[in-house]
Amino acid sequence: MLVQFSKMHGLGNDFVVIDNVTQNIFLSREQISKLADRHLGIGFDQLLMVEPPYDPDVDFHYRIFNADGSEVEQCGNGARCFGRFVRMKGLTNKSEISVSTKKGVIQIRLEADGQVNVDMGAPILEPSEIPFRANKQEITYILRAEEQTFFVGAVSMGNPHCVMLVDDVASAPVQETGALLTKFERFPEGANIGFLQITDTNAAKLRVFERGVGETQACGTGACAAAVWGILQEKLKSPARIELPGGSLEISWQPGESLWMRGPAEHVFDGQFSL
Ligand SMILES: N[C@@H](CCC[C@H](N)C(=O)O)C(=O)O
């Protein structure tokens, strides 16, 4: 059987996108991780499955799988590529698209200048809902792991994020600390680990060690979580420009409201693989 796919990326965070509205594809965890292999497969950070809506109030359902084959709740760069994909493939002619994910509904707005703006919903700060083990909700938590102490924010954008401030993102120990904390026991479902350097009241640099992948060129939900934590600490103001290794995202958020993430989504090529 041949599976049709598109290769896309959002700021270098790359995806294989499969239309499961007109195809009927099931991939096991092992098949996904093989396809994600950059030497033996197609290579991607996440696999995105475009599915018909389960709910009449939304246009599509969206499933997201990390390179290790684990299914996740949310993906910011993926959401922008998802919006561009469904328009490009003629699955919709709308420019405002409502999509359910494993954790909630997002609204994708395709803008005339080619940028994609996504209403990612309100960030989740209640520890048990992130999920994060803590006695009470705080802006900054102290984590102790392998005799090291970290001062971190814990934020869910549907998926769990742990963010810490660094003086210089270029020399931050992203691999070592990312690998140490991504499966840290206080995040029972794991976490994406962000390293944030605030450079101005409206600007910051960020690198993210993603759960189930490792460091990526960009993490959309990571940028959202980092902006939220920076704003809560009154170190950043909305709209904030978050500069990732692959490029920048604009994040707009006021406490108590929905968060908007704006940035590009690129189509690279179409292809097919056999199952
Ligand atoms: N790259 C993504 C996030 C993908 C999921 C993440 N690795 C997780 O496990 O939660 C983004 O752009 O948000």
PDBQT file of the ligand as one rigid body, heavy atoms in Angstrom, charges set to zero:
ROOT
HETATM    1  N1  LIG A 301       7.344  20.871  18.110  1.00  0.00    +0.000 N 
HETATM    2  C1  LIG A 301       6.150  21.073  18.779  1.00  0.00    +0.000 C 
HETATM    3  C2  LIG A 301       5.834  20.291  20.006  1.00  0.00    +0.000 C 
HETATM    4  C3  LIG A 301       5.674  18.808  19.699  1.00  0.00    +0.000 C 
HETATM    5  C4  LIG A 301       5.292  17.960  20.888  1.00  0.00    +0.000 C 
HETATM    6  C5  LIG A 301       6.331  17.896  21.968  1.00  0.00    +0.000 C 
HETATM    7  N2  LIG A 301       7.568  17.279  21.556  1.00  0.00    +0.000 N 
HETATM    8  C6  LIG A 301       5.750  17.137  23.183  1.00  0.00    +0.000 C 
HETATM    9  O1  LIG A 301       6.105  15.968  23.402  1.00  0.00    +0.000 OA
HETATM   10  O2  LIG A 301       4.925  17.718  23.887  1.00  0.00    +0.000 OA
HETATM   11  C7  LIG A 301       5.641  22.492  18.772  1.00  0.00    +0.000 C 
HETATM   12  O3  LIG A 301       5.949  23.219  17.809  1.00  0.00    +0.000 OA
HETATM   13  O4  LIG A 301       4.879  22.875  19.656  1.00  0.00    +0.000 OA
ENDROOT
TORSDOF 0
